[in-house]
Amino acid sequence: MDTISLENRTRSAALFEEAKNYFPGGVNSPVRAFKSVYGPPLFIKEGQGCRITDEDDHTYIDFCCSWGPLILGHNNAKVRDLVTETVAKGTSFGTPTRLGNELGKLIVNNNRYIDKIRFVSSGTEAVMSALRLARGITGKSKVIKFEGCYHGHVDSLLVKAGSGLATFGESTSAGIPRAFAEETIVLPLDDRKLLEETLQKYSDDIACIIVEPVPANNGLLLQDPSFLECLRLKCYKYGVLLIFDEVISGFRVGFEGAAGYYGIQPDIITYGKIIGGGMPVGAYGGSHEVMSHISPDGPVYQAGTLSANPVAMAAGYAALKQLLEPGFYEGLEAKTKRLADRLQAFALRHDLPMHVQQIASIFWLAFTRDRVVRADQIDAASMEHFKNLHRELLRRGVYLGPSGYEVGFVSAAHTEQDLDEAASIMEKCLHMVFKTSK
Ligand SMILES: *Cc1c(COP(=O)(O)O)cnc(C)c1O
């Protein structure tokens, strides 16, 4: 098979050099800079179905899918048609629109875990608003988050555990006042004892616990469902609100997200990514009671010039409508499981230190032998394997997100044939990376 050498990415390389004149690091979001893998970032000019094409005219089977939003693949015809029809009538009015109602109704009527929803323009904005809502309702200010969960670039959540047990967070970014970081308590996932101790000690100050119920931003740290149930019960016990950050898992592990997948009722749920059908949309929702605290009904202020933008609502509506077709999620999960099982069997057969973690249409290659459930179980040194694998895959036409901590997404546009082709390429590349004999 012909391979694409890194040296052949000349147009992408030139565009990246140019971009460095305009944007910090040449990018508008940091992981896009390819710092953890080889070569310049690919500049993509087109996507069709499960494939993307770069400026050098190389085509790749895409498992990044715009970091999750594209569960229907690229350039879905129904999304494109409704967006085109909508945009022809104008792009923004700053008023309520019928399309906003349509998307709101579609979501609320098909999700048993929320009664009302508020649209915003990104996942970060959804999380930031959900925290304010939880604080506004409880009158308390501290937040518990978990190591290995990502919630966007919200100031008080860009924190990691400090030293010592259950200490307050240390910021992971410059520019965050210490007072903000001190409002956040960072705990390890899957540690019920520490959770109980922390709540016992600080529950008078804790507004909410926020968790990615399917932690998928630092590898795929699938939790035992009983840990999530434990969070629910302890929140009731201590008068703390439970926020499920479903920006990735919402509409991905099922139309009702992880709440529906695990059958757990959080107090507030945040959405993003898939909800906008590839356009910038975020949202947060909850019960009538919880949402009545939001302005203009209640005292918790939150607003947005482009919130519920009609073109974005059109994309979201056209996308989500397709997810409700019977068998949609079952088909997607079966395809993904088949891919994951094949890769796992390959790893076992060749005795590779690789564990394939998978849920619904999300998969992650952990370069360890055992299942990983906490951030501290990920071996940073193993990322070198990913870096090499990423290079070999790019040379042969498979695109994974450019960091070993990123998960892969399978879309409805990936056929079994596409996945078989990708799996064969992945096996070949794993042979090269681990220098096994064939
Ligand atoms: C992507 C993501 C966010 C941030 O969303 P943006 O739209 O990038 O601001 C927040 N939480 C989770 C769980 C995410 O996956």
The ligand as an SDF file (V2000), in Angstrom:
LIG
                    3D

 15 15  0  0  0  0  0  0  0  0999 V2000
  -15.9070   19.0460   25.1890 C   0  0  0  0  0  0  0  0  0  0  0  0
  -16.3240   19.0690   26.5940 C   0  0  0  0  0  0  0  0  0  0  0  0
  -16.5400   20.2710   27.2890 C   0  0  0  0  0  0  0  0  0  0  0  0
  -16.2470   21.6050   26.6820 C   0  0  0  0  0  0  0  0  0  0  0  0
  -17.0580   21.8950   25.5790 O   0  0  0  0  0  0  0  0  0  0  0  0
  -16.6000   23.0530   24.5700 P   0  0  0  0  0  0  0  0  0  0  0  0
  -17.7270   23.1140   23.5750 O   0  0  0  0  0  0  0  0  0  0  0  0
  -15.3000   22.6060   23.9910 O   0  0  0  0  0  0  0  0  0  0  0  0
  -16.4840   24.3050   25.3470 O   0  0  0  0  0  0  0  0  0  0  0  0
  -17.0190   20.1950   28.5830 C   0  0  0  0  0  0  0  0  0  0  0  0
  -17.2760   19.0150   29.1740 N   0  0  0  0  0  0  0  0  0  0  0  0
  -17.0750   17.8570   28.5370 C   0  0  0  0  0  0  0  0  0  0  0  0
  -17.4100   16.5680   29.2360 C   0  0  0  0  0  0  0  0  0  0  0  0
  -16.5830   17.8420   27.2350 C   0  0  0  0  0  0  0  0  0  0  0  0
  -16.3700   16.6770   26.6300 O   0  0  0  0  0  0  0  0  0  0  0  0
  1  2  1  0
  2  3  1  0
  2 14  2  0
  3  4  1  0
  3 10  2  0
  4  5  1  0
  5  6  1  0
  6  7  2  0
  6  8  1  0
  6  9  1  0
 10 11  1  0
 11 12  2  0
 12 13  1  0
 12 14  1  0
 14 15  1  0
M  END
$$$$
